[in-house]
Amino acid sequence: MRRRFLLALSAFLLLLPGIAAARDTLTIGVSQYPSTLNPMIDAMLAKSYVLAATQRQLTVEDQDWAPVCQLCVKLPSLEDGDAETFPSKTEEGEPVTGVRKTYEIRADAFWGDGTPVTTDDVLFAWEMGRNPETGVDILKAYQDVLDIEVHGPKRFTIVNRKLDYRYRSMGDFSVMPAHLDRPAFAEPKEYRNRTLYQTDPTNPGLWNGPYRVAEVQVGSQIVLARNEHWKGTRPAFDRVVIRAIENTSALEANLLSGSIDMIAGESGLAIDQAIAFEKRHGDSYTVIYQPGLIYEHLDVMLSNPILGDLKVRRALLHAIDREAINNRLFAGKQPVATGSVNPLDWTHTTEGVPTYPYDPEAAKALLEEAGWTPGPGGIRVNGEGQKLSISLMTTAGNRTRELVQQVLADYWKRVGVETVIRNEPPRVFFGETVSKRRFTGLAMFAWLSAPEHLPRTTLHSESIPSEANNWGGQNYTGYSNPEMDRLIEAIEVELDREKRGALWAELQRLYATDLPVLPLYFRADSYILPKWLEGVRPTGHKYTTTNWIEDWRVAE
């Protein structure tokens, strides 16, 4: 009888939120499933979250917003002599200062099949990254590497065309498993479909982090297992299950039922849902709110004749009360964005930056100037009888984004703009529609950036995805302005902080004047954690908490 009671008690405890009998598995709920697991193809936060636990980079930015080594031994510097400048030239032949910087890969860095991480993996990544047919988002960064001088299996020197303010870091330069994935690169244009990260993602040799991908259920979950060849701090959990639940209400329900242990802040509940959740269940969970460099916005398809008109874009912003959205939906925790640079970043400025406060009368006047007059049913029409109708897309199942969509549509209807809402699952929305510029109107999503992040991939004209570059780049709007290109290139090579700040101010003024993107607000991430989990430290920027997953522990 006693034995039956204990068994029943154990089963009951397993169903309670925040209580687990065995701590060998951690199950994390996220709101998106990655479109791919290849580190070099498609930028998607859900993918970054998985890769940070399984595929370490040479360098990242830490919780204090400083560059640190992951796979390297030391960050090079001009002062220490392991970085040095040399006369160089731009692609156009203009003189610039180049930099040679030497790195050493950690002796204890191994892929999950026991193969050491070596300079071959660095060379392979460079070969792929600089090939325009591969479709890599940061093509220019790889092409600006003029040479890689190999000094041995673990030591190499990067020869960069230009010395820039981030020179000590390797940024998003990946290290790829040459011993496994090189055959898939035989035809560069087909690489994204033939890579083992797509065809054989559970191959241990693809992963060099504390965990490796052990099981993939496409669209549903990714199971991570300890990497037996990881030589760093031993992670506390034998397995980590990352479960994608794209409906955020269902995500919350799964947490309360015990199906998942926590909800990732990087891809989980929106701030309004987290606030409501904490009021009801705060005694059982730890809720952390982390303001960060997360920019919720509307990408604009500038090739659409309606949205290509700046007066229309300005009218759309004047027509919405973003302060009210922040106060009523987000309890004032998600401030209105005037541009893409967050006030938390030292480069942010308001001086001379155009703003678009709520002013429906100004919105109507701008639409009149653009040739849109009131028509049947209150929807404006132009001289040819065309309705002022705009498509608005976002990630299906995200309750907050879908609510914001309805609010935006209501505001715009008041000034005579019809909104057509059409949403898609995140892996389709990001993997196909946005990345291949297939949306026709507005696309609502967020950029998560690093501190003082140069927007080359999102605003430079060279970064517009097309079939010709195999959909590489993240300038999904198609924005092209020579002055913006000039500012981006000037910021990149300006080492003087004061002068660089002045250039950043010019960039922000131009961005807010041209409005290639409609700013909404800066998000705060909400982490819903079990009381028994310690060591999760939000960063507030693009490098996710899973970069330090080996430090997560069960509280004693």
N, C-alpha and C positions, 0 to 999 in steps of 0.2 A: 504494500500500500504506500509506504514511504517513497519507494522508488518511482511509482507512478506519479506521485505528487511532485517529486523533483523534476521528472521529465516534463510534466505539464507546466511547471513554473518556468523552466528553461525556454520552452516553446513560447510562453507568454512574453517573457522578457525580450525575446528576439523581435517581437512585433512592436515593441515600444520605441518611439523616436529617441535617438541619442543613446540607446543601449544596445550593445552587441555582445554576444557570448564569446566569440573568437574574433580577435583583431587581426587576423592574417590577411583580410581583404578590406580594401577601402573602395566604396562605390560612390562615384562623383556624378552628379547630374549636370548636364550642360544643355543649352537650348539650341545648339547647332551641331550638325555632323559635317566633317571636313569633305570638301570636294575632291581632295587628293591628299596623300601623305608625303608627297615629294617635297622636300624642303625648298626647292627652287622654282616650283610652278604654283601659281595662284596664291595670292595673299588672302588669308582667312584666319580670323582669330581662333576659331575652334581647332584648326590645324596647328597653330602656334602653341596652343595649350597642350596638345598631345606631344608635339615634337620636343618641347622643353624638357619633358621627362625622359625622352628616349634618344634624342639626337642633339648632342651638345655642340655649341659653336666655339670658334676660337675666342671671341670676346662677346660680352653683353654689358648692359647697364644694370647696376645693382639697385637695391632698395633705397640707397642714398643718392641715386641718379648719377653715379660715377662709373666710368668704364672699368671693367675687371676682366681678368682672364678666366676662361673655362677650360679650353683645351690647351691653351698656351701657358708657358711658365712665367712670363713677364711681359708687361706692356713696354714697347720700345719708347724711347724719348730722345730728343735732340740733346738734352743735357747729359744723358748717360752715354751717348755715343753709339747706341744701337739703332739710331735713326740719323740720317744725314741728308742734307739737301744737295741738289745738283741743278744745273741749268736745263730747262726742258722747253717744250713747245706744245701749244694746243694743237688740236687736229687741223685748225686753220692756219697753223704756222706762227701764231703769236707767241712771243717769249713768256714763259712762266717758270716758277720754281717747282721742281719735282722733289720727290722724297723717296729714299731707300730706307726701308725699315725691316729689321730682322726679328723673326720670331722663332721660338723653339717649342715644339709640341711636347706635351707632358710624356715622360717615359712610361707612365702607367695608363696611357690612353689606348683602349682596344675596342674593336668592333665586337659585336655579340657572338661571333663565331671564333673569337680568339685571335683574329688578325690584328696586328698593331695598326693604329692610325698613323699614317706617315705622310711625307711630302707628296707622294703619289696621289693621295686623296685631295690634297690642295690643288695640285696641277690639273687633276681631272675636273674639279669644280670650276676652275678658271677656264679650261677648254670649253666646257658646256656653257658657262655664263656669258662668255664674250661672243658666242655664235648667235647671230640674230635669228636663226631659224628655230632655236630651241624654245623661244617664247618666255624667257626669264624676265621677271618684272624689273629687275635692277640691272638691265643690260649695260647701261652707261658705266656703272661702277666697275663691272668686270672689264669693260673695254678700256677704262682708264688705267688698268694695270698693264704696263708696257712689257714687263718681264717678271718671271719668278726665278730667282737664282737658288738652286738647290745645293746645300752644303752637306747634305747627308740625309738619312731617312727621317730625322726629326727636326732638322734645322733648315730654314729657308729665308730668303730676303725678297720682300715684295718691292718692286720698282714701280712707283705710282707716277703717273704723268704730272699730277698736281699735288702740291703740299696744301692740305686743307685743315680747317680748324679741328677736325675729328681724327687727325692722322694717327693717333696712338691706337685707336680702335680699328677692328676689321669690319665693323658694321654688320651687315647681313651676309657677308661672304661666307658661303657654306663650305663644309668639308664633306665630300661625298665618297662612298665606298667604291674606289676604282676597281678593286678586285672582283666586284660582283656586277656593277651597273654599267661598266664601259660598253659591253656588247649592245646594250639597248640604245646607245648613242651612235651606232653605226650610221643611222639615217636621222640626223638632228631634227628634222621637221616632224618625225614620228616619235621622237623621244618621250614626249609627255604621255603617250599611249602605251609605249613599250617598257618604260622604266619598271624595275622590280617593285618599286614602291606602289605601283598600280597593279601589277600582275602577280606579285608574290610578297605581299607586305609583311607576312609573318616570318620571312627569312631572317634569322638572328643577325646575320652579317650586315644588315642595313642600319643597325642601331648601335650607338656608342655611349648612351646615357645609363643612368642607374636602372632603368627598365628597358625592356624590348617589347615590341608588339607581338603578342602571342596568339591573338584571335581577333578576327574582324567580321562583324555582322553589318554589312553595308547599310547605312541609313539608321542603324539601331545602336550599336555599341562597339567599343574597341577595348579589348582586354590586354592589360600590360602585365608582364611577369618580370621578376628580378632578372637582371642581366648578370649572369654568373661571371662574366669577364670584366665587370665594373670594379675598379680598384679604389674608388672613393668611399665616402661614408656609406655604410650598408643601410639601405632604406628599411623602414620599419615593417612594411607590408609585403607579403609574398606576392600579392596581386593587387592591381588597381584597375577597377572597371570604370571606364568613362562612358556613361550612358547618355545618348542624345534623346531628349524629349522636347520636341520643337514647340509644343504648346506649353506656354509658361504656367498656365493654371494647372495642367497635368503634372508639370515639373514640381510644383509645390505639393500637390496631392501625393506624389510618389515619395517625397521627403517625409511627410507626416505618416505615411503607411509603413515606413521603414524599408522601402525598396531601394532607396539611395541613402547614403549617410550625410551628404553635404551637397550644396549647390555652389558651383564655381562663380566667383564674382565676375570673372572676365566674360563669361557667357552664360548668364543665368537669369535671375529675376531682375526686373527693372526696379528702380528706386521706390516707386509708389507701392509696388507689390511687397517689397521688402519691409517698408515702413508698416504696412498693414499686418504683415506676417509677424513682425516683432511685437506689435501690440497684443496679438493673440497668443504667441508662443515663445516670447522672449525668455521666459524662465527655463525653457528646455534647450535653447540653442544660443550660440554666440553669433551675434549679427554685427558685422563690421562694415562701415560705410567709408569708402576710399575715394575721395575726389582725385581725378587724374586727367591725363592728356587724352581724353576720349571725346571726340568731336562728332556729335550727331548732326547730320546735315542732309540736304537734298542735292544729289548730283543732278545737273541739268544737261539734257541732251541738246547741245547748242546747235546741232544741225537741223533741229526742228524749227521751221520758220517762225512759229509763234514764240518759242522760248529763246530764239536767237535775237529777239528784240530786247534790248536792255531795259526799255521802259516797262515791258511786261514783267521782267524779272524783279525790277524794283517795286512794281505795283504788288506783286505777290507777297513780298516781304512786308510792305506797309499794311497789307490787308490782315495780317495775323498778329494777335496780341501774344507775343512770346513770353512776356513777363507774367501774364495771367496763366499761361500753360505751366510755367515753372512753379508759381505759387499754388495753383489749385491742384495740379496733378502730382507735383514733386516736392511739396512742402518747402519750397524755396531752396532745395539742395542742388538744383541743376541750373546754374545761371545762364542767361541768354548769351549767345555767342555773336560777336560782331564780325568775327573772321575765324580762321582756322587755328590761330595761335592762342593757346590757353593763358589766362592771367597767371597761372602757376609757373609759367615759363618766363625766365628773365627777359626774353626777347619781346614779350608782349608790350604793345603800346596802344593808347587811345588817341594820341596827339594827331590831329588831322585826319583820322580815320572816319569815313562816312558811316553813319548809322541810319537805320530804317525803323524808327519807332512806330508803334501802332497808330495808324492814321488812315482810316478807310476812305476819307474824302480825298486825300492825296493819291491813294491807290486808284480811285475812280478817275481822277483827273489824268493820271498817267495812261490809263487804258484808253481814255478818250483821245489823248494825243497820239497813241499808237494806232488809232483807227478802229477801235472796238467800241461800238455803241450798243445801248440796250436793245435786246431783241425779244422774241417770244419766250414766255416763261421766265423772264428776267435774266436769261443768259445772253451775253453780248455776242454780237456778230460783226464781221467786217464788211467792207463794201461789196464783197462777192457772195455774201450770205453765209460764209463759213462760221460755225459756232466756235466760241472761245472755250474749247474743251481740252483738258490736259490729263494725261495718264499719270497716276501716282502708284508706284510699286514699293514693296518692302518685303521683309521676311515673314512668311505666313506662320501663324501660331504665336507670334510675339504679341501678347495682349496689350502691352503698353504702346508699341508702335502702331498697332491697329487702332487703338483709341486715339492716338495723336493724329493719325490719318483722318479719322472722322471729324476731329476738331478743325484740322486744316481745311477740309472740304467744306465745312460749315462756314468758316470765315470767308473763304473764297467765293462761295455762293452768294454771300451778301454783297459782293462787289461785281457780280455777274460772270463769274468763272465756274464752269462745270468741271468737276473732278471725277475721273473714271478710275476706280481702285481695282487693281489686279495684283495679287500677291502670289509668291511662289515659295516652296521649301528652300531654306537657306543654301543648301548645296547646289540647287539649280539656279537660284537667284544670283549667287556669287560665282559659281563655277561656269555658268553659261551666259545668263542674261546680262549681268553687269560687266563681267570680264571681257565679253565679246561685243559690248556696246549694242545690245539688242533691245534695250529699253527705249521707248520713244519719247517719254516726257521727263518725269522726275523719279529718282531712285533714292529712297531713304535708307541710310545705314550710317555706321560710325567708322571713323578712322581712329585707331589707337596708335599713338606715335611715341618715339623716344624723346628725351629732353633735347631742345634745340634741333629738332628734326628738319632737315632740308627737304622741301617738297618737290624735289626733282622728278620723282616718279609720278606725282599727281598733277603737277602744274606745268612742267616743261613740255614744249611742243614735240620733243623727240620721244616722249613717253606715251603718245596716243596709241592705244592698241589697234592693230589692223591685221588683216589676213596676211599681209606681206611680212609682218614681224612675228607671225604666229601668236598674235594676241598678247604680246609682251607689253609691259607698262601698265600704269594705273591711272592715266589721264583719261578717264572714261567719258568725260564731258566733251572731249575734243577741243579743249581750250588751247588757243595758239596766239600768243602775244609776244613779239620780240623783246619788249621791255621786261616782261616777266622772265623770259629766258635769260636776259642780261643780268637781272638782279640775282637769280638763282646761282648763276655762274660766278658772280662777283662775291656773294656771301661765302660760297664754298672755299675760296682761296684767301679770304681775309682773316688773318690771325689776330689782328688787333681787335679786342673785344668792343671798344667804344665805336670804332668805325663799322664793325660788323653789326652792332646794334642799330646804327643809323640806316644801314642797308635793309635790315629786317623791318624797320619802320616804313621805308618806302614800299617794300613788298606788301605789307599789310594794307597800306593806303590803296595800292593798285588793286589788290584782291577785292577790297570792299567797294571799289569803284566799278570794276568790271563784272563782279558777281558771277563768275563761272560756276559757282556753287551757292546755294541759298543756306546760310548758317541758321541753325536752330538753337542748340544749347550744348553746354559741356556737361557730360555725364559724370556721375559718381557710381562706382561699382559697389554692389552690395554682396557680401560674402555671408552665406548661411552655413555655419559650421557646427558640428556636434561639440558638446562641452568637453568631451574626452580627447579632442584633437588639438595638439599644440604644434607650433612652428610655422604656421601659414602666415607669411608676411606679404601683404599687398605692396606693389611697387608704385602704382599710380601712373605707369607708362606701359609701353608695348611689350616689355619682357615680363612674361607671366609668372605667377607664384610657383608654377611647376618647375621652373629653373632651379629651384632649391627643394624639390620634393623629397630628396634624401634626408632633409632635416625635419620632416614632419614626424611627429611622435604621438604615441598614446600617452595621455597624462597619467601619472602614477597616483 
